[in-house]
Amino acid sequence: STGSIAIGDNPETAYVFNDWKIGGHGWVNIGKAIAQSVNTYFYTIGGGYGDIKGLGMEKIKKHLEQFGFNNLSGIDILGESGGFIPTPEWKKEKIGESWYIGDTYNASIGQGYITVTPLQIALAVSTIANGGILFEPKLAERIIDSNKKIIQEFAPEIIRKDFIQKNNIEVIRRAMRETVSDGSARSLNELPIKVAGKTGTAQFGGDGKTHAWFSGWAPYENPEIAIVVLVEGGGEGSSVSVPIAKEIFKWWAEQKIKDSK
């Protein structure tokens, strides 16, 4: 990838969309693009550039909604937000402006008008981890009495499955593992279990502030736990949220070892 993408024929008035790394990352595939958070790769995949057409906002929205975004998850507590995925029609009606390719570029990296909740990210990550099944989240697995007798169990309910090809899911799973083995979350290699995940640094407001994100699961081969760490206004996901995730995974792994004895 190059270090930036410029829109417009006149260099003096062109809109420039930069990668976070000055000079870019060079040639990358999807695995490295995810592991290294290569913005320009996703600008191109989402909005297109040169001879590459790109998905376009309609398809981006469709795929995001398949993973549960722009919808309530159905979790059994009050006050949930469904987030928001914009459309060109919405922008024209609410803001009075046309939709530009730059809007699609921003949406391609989860920026711009898109809003999501940590729960939605957790569900999407769980879906990738388990091979492509989107479940309705439950606050509790079961209710037990003081004698540990089961009063009520809450069985898993499937929202959607078979909506993405298995080989595509596996490509993303491997890429999220590469984020840990050789990407922006390398400190998680020190854990006693294999972890996969993705860091995120989301800009908000107009003064350069960012939310720090990490989402991931463990163990990599046989997932049992998925987590999301969001530090609002915290900075970069790799340096702020990953250390928190590391402590959570470490505690979980230690409990697993204790329970097995």
C-alpha positions in Angstrom: 0.0 0.0 0.0 1.0 3.6 -0.5 1.1 6.1 2.3 -2.0 7.9 1.1 -4.7 8.1 -1.5 -5.6 11.4 -3.1 -9.0 12.2 -4.7 -9.1 14.9 -7.3 -7.0 15.8 -10.4 -5.5 19.0 -8.9 -2.9 18.2 -6.2 -3.5 21.6 -4.5 -7.2 20.9 -3.9 -7.2 17.1 -3.7 -8.6 15.3 -0.6 -5.9 13.1 0.9 -6.6 10.0 2.9 -3.5 8.8 4.8 -2.3 5.6 6.1 -1.1 5.8 9.7 2.4 4.8 8.6 4.3 7.4 6.8 5.3 6.0 3.4 2.8 3.2 3.6 3.4 -0.6 4.1 4.3 -1.6 0.5 2.6 -4.6 -1.0 0.2 -6.3 1.4 -2.4 -9.0 1.4 -5.5 -9.1 3.6 -3.7 -10.8 6.4 -1.0 -8.1 6.7 -3.6 -5.4 6.1 -5.6 -6.6 9.2 -2.6 -7.4 11.3 -0.9 -4.0 10.6 -4.1 -1.9 10.3 -3.3 -0.7 6.8 -5.9 2.0 6.2 -5.2 2.5 2.5 -5.8 -1.2 1.8 -9.4 -0.9 3.2 -10.0 2.5 1.5 -9.3 0.7 -1.8 -11.4 -2.4 -0.9 -14.3 -0.3 0.3 -14.4 2.7 -2.0 -12.1 1.6 -4.9 -9.2 3.4 -6.4 -7.8 3.5 -10.0 -8.9 0.3 -11.8 -10.2 -1.3 -8.6 -13.9 -0.7 -8.2 -14.4 -1.3 -4.5 -17.5 -2.6 -2.7 -19.4 0.6 -2.4 -21.5 1.7 0.6 -24.5 -0.4 -0.2 -22.5 -3.7 0.0 -20.6 -2.5 3.0 -23.8 -1.8 4.8 -25.3 -5.2 3.8 -22.3 -7.1 5.1 -22.1 -5.2 8.3 -25.8 -5.8 9.0 -25.3 -9.6 8.4 -22.9 -9.5 11.3 -25.4 -7.7 13.5 -24.5 -4.0 13.1 -27.2 -1.4 12.7 -29.5 -3.6 14.7 -30.4 -4.5 18.3 -28.8 -7.7 19.3 -31.7 -8.9 21.5 -29.7 -9.1 24.7 -32.0 -9.4 27.7 -31.3 -6.0 29.3 -32.8 -2.6 28.7 -31.3 0.4 27.0 -29.3 -1.2 24.2 -28.3 0.9 21.2 -28.4 -0.6 17.7 -25.6 1.7 16.4 -25.8 3.3 13.0 -24.6 2.6 9.4 -25.1 5.6 7.1 -26.4 5.6 3.5 -26.1 8.3 0.8 -29.9 8.9 1.1 -29.6 9.5 4.8 -26.7 12.0 4.3 -28.7 13.9 1.7 -31.8 14.0 3.8 -30.3 14.8 7.2 -27.2 16.8 6.3 -28.1 18.2 3.0 -25.0 17.0 1.3 -24.1 14.5 -1.4 -22.3 11.2 -0.6 -18.6 11.3 -1.7 -16.1 8.6 -2.1 -14.4 9.9 0.9 -17.4 9.0 3.0 -17.1 5.4 1.8 -13.3 5.5 2.6 -14.1 6.6 6.1 -16.8 3.9 6.5 -14.3 1.3 5.2 -12.2 1.7 8.3 -15.1 2.2 10.7 -14.9 6.0 10.8 -17.1 8.8 9.6 -20.8 8.5 10.4 -20.6 4.9 11.6 -21.4 4.1 15.2 -21.2 0.7 16.9 -21.4 -0.7 20.4 -18.8 -2.8 22.2 -21.4 -5.6 22.4 -21.8 -5.5 18.6 -18.1 -5.8 18.1 -18.0 -8.7 20.6 -20.8 -10.5 18.7 -19.0 -10.0 15.3 -15.7 -11.3 16.8 -17.5 -14.3 18.3 -19.0 -15.0 14.9 -15.6 -15.0 13.2 -14.1 -17.1 16.0 -16.8 -19.8 15.9 -16.7 -20.2 12.1 -19.7 -18.1 11.1 -22.6 -18.4 13.5 -24.2 -15.2 14.9 -25.8 -15.9 18.3 -28.2 -13.8 20.3 -26.3 -12.7 23.5 -27.5 -13.7 26.9 -26.7 -11.9 30.1 -26.6 -15.2 32.1 -26.1 -18.9 31.2 -28.2 -20.3 34.0 -29.8 -19.4 37.3 -28.9 -21.7 40.3 -30.0 -21.7 43.9 -27.9 -21.7 47.0 -27.3 -25.4 46.6 -26.2 -25.0 43.0 -29.3 -26.6 41.8 -30.3 -25.3 38.3 -33.5 -23.3 38.4 -33.4 -22.1 34.8 -31.1 -22.4 31.8 -30.9 -20.0 28.8 -30.1 -22.0 25.7 -28.1 -20.4 22.9 -30.2 -18.9 20.1 -28.9 -18.5 16.6 -29.7 -15.2 14.8 -28.0 -16.1 11.5 -25.6 -18.7 10.1 -24.3 -19.7 6.7 -24.1 -16.1 5.5 -20.4 -16.1 4.7 -18.2 -18.6 3.0 -16.1 -20.8 5.4 -12.9 -20.1 3.5 -13.5 -16.3 3.9 -14.1 -16.7 7.6 -10.8 -18.7 7.9 -8.9 -16.0 6.1 -10.1 -13.4 8.7 -9.4 -15.8 11.5 -5.8 -16.3 10.4 -5.4 -12.6 9.9 -6.6 -11.9 13.4 -4.1 -14.5 14.7 -1.4 -12.7 12.7 -2.3 -9.4 14.6 -1.1 -11.2 17.7 1.8 -13.2 16.3 3.3 -10.5 14.1 1.1 -7.4 14.2 -0.2 -4.6 16.5 -1.0 -6.9 19.5 2.3 -8.8 19.8 2.5 -8.5 23.6 -0.3 -11.1 23.8 2.2 -13.7 22.6 3.4 -13.8 26.2 0.1 -15.4 27.4 -0.1 -19.1 28.1 -2.8 -19.5 25.5 -3.1 -18.6 21.8 -5.1 -15.5 21.2 -6.4 -13.8 18.1 -7.7 -10.3 17.8 -7.7 -6.8 16.3 -6.6 -3.4 17.6 -8.5 -0.2 16.7 -7.8 3.5 17.0 -11.0 5.5 16.3 -10.9 9.2 15.8 -13.7 11.3 17.3 -14.4 15.0 17.4 -12.1 17.4 15.6 -9.1 17.7 17.8 -7.3 14.4 17.1 -8.6 12.5 20.1 -9.0 8.7 19.6 -10.8 5.8 21.3 -8.6 2.8 22.0 -10.1 -0.5 21.0 -9.1 -4.2 21.1 -11.3 -7.2 20.3 -10.3 -10.8 20.3 -10.9 -14.4 21.4 -9.1 -17.3 23.0 -8.1 -20.0 22.7 -7.4 -19.5 19.0 -8.2 -23.0 17.8 -11.1 -23.8 20.1 -12.7 -20.5 21.2 -14.3 -20.2 24.6 -14.1 -16.5 25.3 -14.4 -13.3 23.3 -13.7 -9.9 24.8 -13.8 -6.2 23.7 -11.8 -3.5 25.5 -12.8 0.1 24.7 -11.0 3.0 26.4 -12.9 6.2 25.4 -10.5 8.9 24.5 -7.7 6.6 25.6 -5.4 6.9 22.6 -4.1 3.9 20.5 -5.6 0.4 20.8 -2.2 -1.3 20.6 -0.7 0.6 23.5 -3.8 1.2 25.7 -6.4 -1.5 25.2 -4.1 -4.5 24.4 -2.5 -4.4 27.9 -5.9 -4.4 29.5 -7.0 -7.3 27.3 -3.8 -9.1 28.2 -4.7 -9.0 31.9 -8.2 -10.3 31.2 -7.0 -13.2 29.1 -4.3 -14.0 31.7 -6.8 -14.1 34.5 -9.1 -16.3 32.5 -6.3 -18.7 31.6 -5.3 -19.0 35.2 -8.8 -19.8 36.3 -9.0 -22.5 33.6 -5.8 -24.1 35.0 -7.2 -24.0 38.5 -10.5 -25.5 37.5 -8.7 -28.3 35.7 -6.9 -29.5 38.9 
